[in-house]
């Protein structure tokens, strides 16, 4: 596993939680690390649920998922936003 390649998954308010969880687990298996970004309450909710589900996928394999959330300032079309990663 190499942590040099880092993927960014963007979660929206309509992202299917099981698919996001699968993508998180896949990225962890492939790269050892993944960034999961969400903007807005509903998207953050789905992000948290997906991380919890991905943890249940990875725990039996002996891979322990340790989320480290932080806020990231963004500028989208001149509008300042804050994302959770």
C-alpha positions in Angstrom: 0.0 0.0 0.0 1.3 3.4 -1.0 0.1 6.6 0.6 1.7 8.7 -2.1 -1.4 8.5 -4.3 -4.3 10.2 -2.6 -7.9 10.1 -4.0 -10.6 12.6 -3.3 -14.2 11.4 -3.1 -16.9 14.1 -3.2 -20.1 13.3 -1.5 -23.4 15.1 -2.2 -26.8 15.1 -0.5 -28.0 12.4 -3.0 -24.9 10.2 -3.0 -25.8 6.5 -2.3 -24.2 5.7 1.1 -23.4 2.0 0.2 -21.6 3.1 -3.0 -19.6 5.8 -1.3 -18.7 3.3 1.4 -17.5 0.8 -1.2 -15.4 3.6 -2.9 -13.9 4.5 0.5 -13.0 0.8 1.2 -11.6 0.4 -2.3 -9.4 3.5 -2.0 -8.1 2.4 1.4 -7.2 -1.0 0.1 -5.5 0.5 -3.0 -3.8 3.6 -1.6 -4.0 3.3 2.2 -5.6 6.8 2.4 -8.6 8.7 1.0 -10.1 12.1 1.3 -13.9 12.2 1.5 -15.3 15.8 1.0 -18.8 17.0 1.7 -20.4 20.4 1.6 -23.8 20.9 3.4 -25.5 19.2 6.2 -27.1 16.4 4.2 -23.9 15.6 2.4 -21.9 15.6 5.7 -24.5 13.2 7.1 -24.1 10.8 4.2 -20.3 11.1 4.5 -20.4 10.1 8.1 -22.7 7.1 7.4 -20.5 6.0 4.5 -17.4 6.1 6.7 -19.1 4.0 9.3 -20.2 1.5 6.7 -16.7 1.4 5.1 -15.3 0.7 8.6 -17.5 -2.3 8.9 -16.2 -3.5 5.5 -12.6 -3.1 6.4 -12.5 -4.2 10.1 -12.9 -8.0 9.3 -9.8 -7.7 7.0 -7.8 -6.2 9.9 -7.7 -2.7 8.4 -8.7 -0.1 10.9 -10.2 3.0 9.5 -9.3 6.2 11.5 -11.2 9.3 10.2 -9.5 12.6 10.8 -12.1 15.3 9.8 -11.0 18.8 9.1 -12.5 21.9 7.5 -11.3 23.1 4.1 -12.0 26.6 2.7 -13.1 26.5 -0.9 -14.0 29.2 -3.5 -16.6 28.0 -6.0 -17.5 30.6 -8.6 -16.6 33.5 -6.3 -18.6 32.1 -3.4 -16.6 31.2 -0.3 -17.6 27.7 1.0 -16.3 25.5 3.7 -16.1 21.7 3.1 -15.6 18.9 5.6 -12.8 16.5 4.6 
